[in-house]
Amino acid sequence: MMLVVTRYRVPREEAVTFRDQARSALQALAGQPGWKGGQLGRATDDPSLWVLSSQWRDVGSYRRALSSYDVKLHAIPLLSRAIDEPTAFELVSTLDADGGVVDVGDSRAADADEVGLGSAAAPVVPTDLDAGAGPEPAGGDDGRDAGDGR
């Protein structure tokens, strides 16, 4: 299971608008496969500090949810205001209402410590449609016969 925590600095005069946007974001996220729950909170000793948290079945569910049209419309504008810090956490242990500890275990990929987000990509990844990226066409690089100019 995965936990997503985003924190926000919100001026007091924007509190009601922010609360309404956050509720809308939670509703959009809640409609996605893999959603387990979510909360909106405000710091008791600093009313300008807010937190939006959600739980997901796995990291893939959360990432797929972010590409949903409804989430892009209602949640991404809010999420883009978050304090710039890590937001996604794998759950390692939980404590149930009876006090029982459940070790969830490591749900990360086997190569998670070697391959980070963006590591498998490059600024430009050539495809077979780019010049020089794939095998040359039959008959030369422009596909025409080079012999007598025909």
HUSULVEN-V888999 format. One line per field, one symbol per residue. ss: DSSP state (a for helix, b for strand, c for the rest). burial: b if it has 9 or more other ideal C-beta (glycine too) atoms within 8 Angstrom, else e. Layout:
# HUSULVEN-V888999
ss->???
burial->???
This chain:
# HUSULVEN-V888999
ss->cbbbbbbbbccaaaaaaaaaaaaaaaaaaaccccbbbbbbbbccccccbbbbbbbbccaaaaaaaaccaaaaaacaaaaccccccccbbbccbbbcccccbbbccccccccccccccccccccccccccccccccccccccccccccccc
burial->bbbbbbbbebeeeebeebbebbbbbbbbbeebebbeebebebbeeeebbbbbbbbbbbbebbebbbebeebbebbbebbeebeeeeebbbbeeeeeeeeeeeebeebeeeeeeeeeeeeeeeeeeeeeeeeeeeeeeeebeeeeeeeeee
